[in-house]
């Protein structure tokens, strides 16, 4: 990744490497919450109201859902409040 640097008048490069966690065999509660959010989106897109309601309930009760709603001005919290 390269961009003009204000102080040097030339492009500077930044190297980014991937990070992986191999010692975590089971997803944590936040990951499960985001999986429920993904399920909510899939259910809404498929028009499956019962599945969407179930996924919404599980997501909003999860740590990920609590985090998403923590900033009431955030776009995700505003969208969730309209559901």
Phi, psi and omega in degrees: 000132181224148178206159179294134179260129186300328186270344187242351177068014177221173179283141174244149183247147176232124179265132178237127178250156181283156179237134177227152178243113184261349183262022179240085186291331181246142179293147177278175184298323179296318178298318179297323177297317179290330174294323177293324177297316178298321177295321177301313180298314179299318181293318178297314180297329180274352181076021181266088185299313180301318179292323178295319179296318179294315180295321178298314180299315180294320181294312184292338177272352183273162175303324179294319178294320177297319178296317181297328182268355184298321178260099185295345177271351180290152182297321181292316178298320179295320178294317180297324181292341180270352182278000000 
